[in-house]
């Protein structure tokens, strides 16, 4: 009997140890024994990214990877760029266009891994006679000019055989101005003199989840984790640990979607946000829906680099500089995440 007890106890200890390794594998922090302190700049109302940050805040994933974080939350990517330039943050969670703008400053910032895919959408009222993008010929679209939604919508219109400068009237409409318009005209065929809108999640996802719009087209933004080369060189191993922590956060997210959404919504305080809207926004990110840890990827593919190229090309007249994203973005630090 005593031998059976000892055998059971040993088996239980081994099982618990293995489970701990599966849930939160470290990137070697335990062996090194040191803790890297990082200031993470993130965007509070930005879905999917927001869930990942909340997972870092509410679990031991960062600690298990030898990291200790101060979270610096802001609303938009360009604001984080200002903090990065002022050396007030060490990590930037951002989209492709703000990343290109920051790279153009040549201050050592670089992309160390893929953060997520996030959506832009073009949509009409549910009762609109417009069924496809081609049907928008001669119509008016409200777009937040300068955002990724503009770039991706224009690309989609061209693919649909339209000339955005001649066939479509595009007006500037900030994403924050869209909700009152959509709610007021929920039963109409148009939103006043605006036939369609384009925007970036989570706003379109909220509209879609509440069935206030009908989506014509969805585009993909490739978002990144940025760090400064000087910080990486001064702290060897920190970039690898950061990307392993992101990998582990995705592993938690895919297994605890409802919990991650709840944490996100609690802090984001988005009007009319719901778990369904969060899942609509995350529908484009395969890491959230993969069935196993083996399906998670935080590296860039050739398709991702093409998205980044288009983002930089779109930003060129705005930043007055040509940015070759391949010289600023690498898989070196994310390739070992597993």
Secondary structure, DSSP 4 states (H G I P E B T S, - for coil): -HHHHHHHHHHHHHHHHHHHHHHS--SSHHHH---EEEEEEEETT-TTHHHHHHHHHHSSHHHHTTEEEEEEEESSHHHHHHHHHTT--SEEEE-HHHHHHHHTT-SSEEEEEEEEEEEEEEEE-TT-S--SGGGGTT-EEEE-TTSHHHHHHHHHHHHTT--TTTT-EEEE--GGGHHHHHHHTTTSSSBTTB-EEEEETTHHHHHHHTT--EEEEEEEEEEEEEEEHHHHHHSTTHHHHHHHHHHHHHHHHHH-HHHHHHHHHHHH--TT--HHHHHHHHTT-HHHH-SSGGG---S--HHHHHHHHHHHHHHHHHHTS---GGGTB-STTTTT--
